[in-house]
């Protein structure tokens, strides 16, 4: 197990100063300096949106032992069989999930297993909805060993994202649905599975990290 990941703690640098500044501006505006209302509204909106973005709703994992859960909230934008990939050893199935700025951005382990490798790759910040963002954008891949074979979860930055958070290290043991990081603002998450896994989601389907079943093993 790793230390519990806290999105609230991760986002504190964003929402706390903004809300404090909004309160200060509101105080001076209330004392008669009307120009401060602009600052109160702007920083208040930013602070409240940051609180919304870094929300961390509880999730109950109900998947069966042979079922793989979604590593992210968002929309399925790709289901592909690949003969090879830089992020997987051998043929695999890739499930791609797009996260909008309104999605919960916590990443969760799709299956219980051990982290073998964590590989960060610098890159661009293109629109994560585009398939080519997978090849060029900044990313972080978490390679796992599980009882059903290797799996990889790849965190990919988007046009607005500017930081991938992943505190896990090699050797960490993750439980199914356990939080292991997040991507700040709109982004993409890819899941690489053994070909033996039967994908049970379809294109454009909405999924939720830790609770939606995206694949199962026979």
Buried (B, 14 or more C-beta within 10 A) or exposed (E): EBEEBBBEEBBEEBBEBBBEBBEBBBEBBEEEEEEBBEBBBBBBEBBBBBBEBBEBEEBEBEBEEBBBBBBBBBBBBBBEEBEEBEBBEEEBBBBBBBBBBEBBBBBBBBBBBEBBEBEEBEBEBBBBBBEEBBEBBBBBBBBBEBEBBBBBBBBBBBBEBEEBBBEBEEEBBBBBBBBBBBBBBBBBBBBBBBEEBBBEBEEEBEBBBBBBBBBBBE
